[in-house]
Amino acid sequence: MRIIPPTAYLSTLKGLCRNLWAREPVYPFYASLKLTSRCHFGCPFCNVKKDACPDLPTADIKAILRNLSRSPVLMTSFEGGEPLLREDIEELLKYAKQCKFYLLFTTSAKNLLSHPMDRYAQYIDFLHVSIDEGHDNLALFDSLGELSKLPLGLSVQTVVTPDTITALDDKVKICHEKNANIVIIPAAVMDNAKDCFPDMDRLERKINSLRKTYPNTIHTPAGFFSAYRKGKCSSASVIIAPDGRLYYPCHILGQKGPDLRTTGLSQWLRSNEAAKMRQTMKQCKRNCGWYQYYAIDSYTSAASVADALRPALKSK
């Protein structure tokens, strides 16, 4: 993992202190940037393609990245849709590496090894390969051995439905054998998508059992299930839509805030408009189980940080 400028950590630390002072997560530390709504797949539990829009120009994506680099965000994830469908993806990767955050890259492309991943790897800090039955790309597990040779952190991200909890045994075993970590997340209930939400008690029991069998492999935060039961969402992570607008307080509700091509993220988060939207999140009774929003608050605890990051650090 590369070393980013100390000033980036300073900005994040200031954001954390301000959050503690305000007693709410005003400033986010993780940002998911949807580079495109285009995708190879039509997962039943996903609605990204159902809100399709044209890809933003390269210059506009760079403007958003500069915006994030001026904020307390410490980790930005390139997502989609499928980010590898963008012809300018290498240019965007190069640009992101100059920014003051770590870069996570999430892909589900079946032909992943046909892309120049050895070249792209020099710009990526963490690679998430999304593999599950919804994507119909389970054959990508066979590519983990080759991908684990790349100079970056490798994780599998798998979405769980009621029918696929038992399949976790084989998935976690393969990741353990191939020196990859795995993030296990439930299929959150989204509008305009099929309800594939699993039984959370059953899923928690399965994950806890697999943690014992395959230590230092699963890095779904242990606090996730507790947060789910409490219905405790957090705005300490954000998602930017393919049109450049900030989903706020979360993308499950579908409400959007500013266009981050032209509006400073940190400044807007201090506005009355943003504060009212955070109140909307606090009052929401939907309890959809969306992974990022439930899990991210656990990272404000040193113990939770150590628990979640141990698999990634162990693999280095």
C-alpha positions in Angstrom: 0.0 0.0 0.0 1.4 3.4 -1.0 2.0 6.2 1.5 -0.2 9.2 0.9 0.8 12.7 2.1 0.6 13.3 5.8 -1.7 16.3 5.1 -4.4 13.8 3.9 -4.4 12.2 7.3 -4.5 15.6 9.0 -7.6 16.5 7.0 -9.2 13.2 8.0 -8.2 13.7 11.7 -9.8 17.2 11.6 -12.9 15.7 10.2 -13.1 13.1 12.9 -12.6 15.7 15.6 -15.3 17.9 14.2 -17.6 14.9 14.0 -17.0 14.1 17.6 -17.6 17.8 18.5 -20.8 17.8 16.5 -21.8 14.4 17.9 -22.8 13.3 14.4 -20.9 12.2 11.2 -20.9 15.5 9.3 -17.7 14.6 7.4 -17.4 11.3 5.5 -14.2 9.3 5.3 -15.2 6.9 2.5 -16.7 7.9 -0.9 -18.1 5.6 -3.5 -17.9 7.2 -6.9 -20.2 5.6 -9.5 -18.2 6.2 -12.7 -20.9 4.8 -15.0 -24.4 3.2 -14.8 -23.4 0.8 -17.6 -23.0 -2.8 -16.5 -22.5 -6.3 -18.1 -25.1 -7.7 -15.7 -28.7 -7.3 -14.5 -28.5 -8.5 -10.9 -32.0 -8.9 -9.5 -31.1 -7.1 -6.3 -29.5 -4.0 -8.0 -31.2 -0.9 -9.5 -28.1 0.9 -10.9 -29.0 0.2 -14.6 -32.6 1.2 -13.9 -31.5 4.8 -13.3 -29.2 4.9 -16.3 -27.6 8.1 -17.5 -24.8 9.1 -19.9 -21.2 8.8 -18.6 -19.7 12.1 -17.5 -16.8 13.5 -19.5 -13.3 12.7 -18.2 -12.7 16.4 -17.1 -15.9 16.2 -15.0 -14.8 13.1 -13.1 -11.4 14.7 -12.5 -13.2 17.7 -11.0 -15.1 15.4 -8.6 -11.8 13.7 -7.6 -10.2 17.1 -6.9 -13.2 17.9 -4.7 -12.9 14.7 -2.7 -9.2 15.2 -2.4 -9.9 18.6 -0.6 -12.2 16.8 1.9 -11.6 14.5 4.9 -12.3 11.5 2.6 -9.5 9.0 3.0 -10.7 6.2 0.8 -12.4 6.6 -2.6 -13.9 3.7 -4.5 -14.3 3.5 -8.2 -17.5 1.7 -8.9 -20.4 1.4 -11.3 -22.1 -0.2 -13.1 -18.8 -1.5 -14.3 -15.9 1.0 -14.3 -13.9 -1.0 -16.8 -16.4 -0.1 -19.4 -15.1 3.4 -19.5 -12.5 4.0 -22.3 -10.7 6.6 -20.1 -10.4 4.3 -17.1 -6.6 4.3 -17.1 -6.4 8.1 -17.3 -8.8 8.3 -14.4 -6.8 5.8 -12.4 -3.6 7.8 -13.0 -5.3 11.0 -11.9 -6.7 9.5 -8.8 -3.3 8.3 -7.7 -2.2 12.0 -7.4 -5.1 12.7 -5.0 -5.0 12.7 -1.2 -6.9 9.5 -0.7 -6.4 5.7 -1.1 -8.1 4.2 -4.2 -10.3 1.1 -4.1 -11.4 -0.3 -7.4 -14.5 -2.5 -7.6 -15.1 -4.7 -10.6 -17.3 -7.7 -11.5 -16.1 -8.1 -15.1 -16.0 -11.8 -16.2 -13.1 -11.1 -18.5 -11.1 -9.3 -15.9 -7.8 -10.9 -16.8 -8.2 -9.7 -20.4 -7.7 -6.2 -19.1 -4.2 -4.9 -18.4 -4.6 -5.3 -14.6 -0.9 -5.6 -14.1 -0.6 -2.0 -15.5 -3.7 -0.7 -13.7 -2.4 -2.1 -10.4 0.3 0.5 -10.1 -2.5 3.1 -9.5 -4.8 1.0 -7.3 -4.4 0.4 -3.6 -7.2 -2.1 -3.0 -8.9 -4.3 -5.6 -12.4 -5.5 -4.8 -13.6 -8.3 -7.2 -17.4 -8.6 -6.9 -18.2 -12.3 -7.3 -21.6 -13.8 -6.6 -24.5 -15.7 -8.2 -26.3 -12.4 -9.1 -23.4 -11.5 -11.3 -23.2 -15.0 -12.7 -19.4 -14.8 -12.5 -18.4 -17.4 -10.0 -15.7 -18.6 -12.4 -13.7 -15.5 -11.3 -12.8 -17.4 -8.2 -10.4 -19.3 -10.5 -8.6 -16.0 -11.3 -7.8 -15.2 -7.6 -4.4 -16.9 -7.8 -3.3 -14.7 -10.7 -4.8 -11.6 -9.2 -3.1 -12.2 -5.8 0.2 -11.7 -7.5 -0.6 -8.0 -8.2 1.0 -5.4 -5.9 -2.2 -4.3 -4.2 -4.7 -5.5 -1.6 -7.0 -8.1 -3.0 -10.5 -8.7 -1.7 -13.6 -10.5 -2.9 -16.9 -8.8 -2.4 -19.9 -11.1 -2.4 -23.6 -10.2 -2.0 -25.6 -12.7 -0.1 -29.3 -13.6 -0.7 -31.5 -16.1 1.2 -30.4 -18.8 -1.3 -26.7 -18.3 -1.2 -25.8 -18.3 2.6 -24.7 -21.9 2.4 -22.5 -21.2 -0.5 -20.3 -19.0 1.7 -18.4 -22.0 3.0 -16.8 -22.7 -0.3 -16.3 -19.0 -1.2 -14.5 -18.2 2.1 -12.4 -21.4 1.8 -11.2 -20.4 -1.7 -10.3 -16.9 -0.6 -8.4 -18.2 2.3 -6.4 -20.6 0.1 -5.8 -17.9 -2.6 -4.5 -15.3 -0.1 -7.5 -13.0 -0.7 -9.8 -11.4 1.8 -13.6 -11.4 1.5 -16.2 -8.8 2.3 -19.6 -10.5 2.9 -22.6 -8.2 2.5 -26.4 -8.7 2.4 -28.5 -7.9 -0.7 -29.9 -4.6 0.6 -33.5 -3.8 -0.3 -33.6 -1.2 -3.1 -36.4 0.4 -4.9 -37.1 -1.0 -8.4 -35.2 -4.2 -7.6 -36.2 -7.6 -6.3 -36.2 -8.1 -2.5 -33.4 -10.6 -1.9 -32.6 -9.7 1.7 -31.3 -12.6 3.7 -32.1 -13.7 7.3 -29.6 -11.6 9.2 -29.5 -13.9 12.3 -28.6 -16.8 10.1 -26.1 -14.8 8.1 -24.4 -13.6 11.3 -24.1 -17.2 12.6 -22.6 -18.3 9.4 -20.0 -15.5 9.3 -19.0 -16.0 12.9 -18.5 -19.8 12.3 -16.4 -19.1 9.2 -14.3 -16.5 11.1 -13.2 -19.3 13.4 -12.4 -21.8 10.6 -10.7 -19.2 8.4 -9.1 -16.5 10.6 -7.9 -13.3 9.1 -9.9 -13.8 5.9 -13.3 -12.1 6.5 -13.2 -8.3 7.0 -16.9 -7.5 7.2 -16.8 -5.4 10.4 -18.1 -7.3 13.4 -20.2 -4.3 14.4 -22.3 -4.5 11.3 -25.0 -6.8 12.7 -25.3 -4.8 15.9 -25.7 -1.6 13.8 -28.4 -3.3 11.7 -30.4 -4.4 14.7 -30.3 -0.9 16.1 -31.2 0.6 12.7 -28.2 2.9 13.1 -27.3 4.4 9.7 -24.3 6.7 9.3 -23.5 9.5 6.8 -19.7 8.9 7.4 -19.6 7.3 4.0 -21.1 8.8 0.8 -22.1 7.7 -2.7 -21.8 9.9 -5.8 -24.2 9.1 -8.6 -23.0 8.6 -12.2 -24.4 12.1 -13.0 -22.0 13.7 -10.5 -24.6 14.5 -7.8 -24.2 13.4 -4.2 -26.7 10.9 -2.9 -27.6 12.3 0.5 -28.3 11.2 3.1 -28.1 7.8 1.2 -28.7 6.4 -2.2 -31.3 3.9 -0.9 -33.7 6.8 -0.3 -32.8 8.2 -3.8 -32.5 11.8 -2.6 -29.7 13.8 -4.1 -27.8 16.8 -2.9 -25.3 19.0 -4.7 -23.4 18.5 -8.0 -19.9 17.7 -6.9 -18.4 19.0 -10.1 -19.1 22.5 -9.0 -20.0 22.4 -5.3 -17.3 21.9 -2.6 -18.2 18.8 -0.6 -16.8 20.0 2.8 -18.5 23.4 2.6 -21.9 21.9 1.6 -21.8 19.4 4.4 -21.8 22.3 6.9 -24.9 23.8 5.3 -28.4 23.8 6.8 -29.6 21.8 3.8 -27.2 19.0 4.6 -28.0 19.1 8.3 -31.7 18.6 7.5 -30.9 15.7 5.2 -28.9 14.0 8.0 -32.0 14.3 10.2 -33.9 12.5 7.5 -31.4 9.6 7.9 -31.8 9.6 11.7 -35.6 9.4 11.3 -35.6 6.7 8.6 -37.3 3.5 9.7 -36.6 1.5 6.5 -33.7 -0.5 8.0 -32.6 -1.7 4.6 -29.2 -3.1 5.7 -27.1 -1.2 3.2 -23.6 -2.2 4.1 -21.6 1.0 3.9 -23.9 3.1 6.0 -24.3 0.6 8.8 -20.7 -0.5 9.0 -18.7 2.6 8.6 -19.4 4.0 12.1 -17.6 1.0 13.6 -14.4 2.4 12.2 -14.5 5.2 14.7 -13.6 2.5 17.3 -9.9 1.5 17.4 -10.9 -2.0 18.3 -13.3 -2.2 15.3 -10.6 -0.8 13.0 -8.2 -3.5 14.1 -10.8 -6.2 13.7 -11.8 -5.1 10.2 -8.3 -4.4 8.9 -6.5 -7.4 10.3 -7.1 -9.6 7.3 -5.8 -7.0 4.9 -2.7 -6.3 7.0 -2.1 -10.0 7.5 -2.0 -10.6 3.7 0.7 -8.0 3.2 
